[in-house]
Amino acid sequence: MSDLREIYQEVIFDHYRAPRNCRALAGASHKAEGYNPLCGDKVVVYLQIDDGVIRDASFEGVGCAISTAAASLMTEALKGKRVGDVQILFESFHDMVTGAPGVPQALGKLEVLAGVREFPSRVKCATLAWHTVLAALKDQREPVSTE
């Protein structure tokens, strides 16, 4: 099990050091800001949605390794998804990182963040970008907070 944990940690640090889709998205159809006052993580999520499908997703921000890696992995996971599937994906991810009981849904690469459930204070770091993407889909103008 420690080998798997090490692999997961390597993936998290890779996404922290070289985050994917870390850029402003020119012509974004949706955008929202998020803030975690507990540790100071800040994120802006950009989406390009056409015909109910997320064609592109990106983010900008500053934060801890978990927050940045989660945003990077999230943007990769969202591309090509139908807007209606985002809430379900968020709920599955949230259940995974909080250790909620139930039948786990396969989350692909997002599963590298499953270990967050062992550190409850880091759940807000892992879910900040997700709360922000939900705000973007609702065209929420006020920054979303994890508090």
Secondary structure, DSSP 8 states (H G I E B T S, - for coil): -HHHHHHHHHHHHHHHHS-TTBS--TT-SEEEEEEETTTTEEEEEEEEEETTEEEEEEEEEE--HHHHHHHHHHHHHHTT-BHHHHHHHHHHHHHHHHT--S-----GGGGGGGGGGG-GGGHHHHHHHHHHHHHHHTT--S-EE--
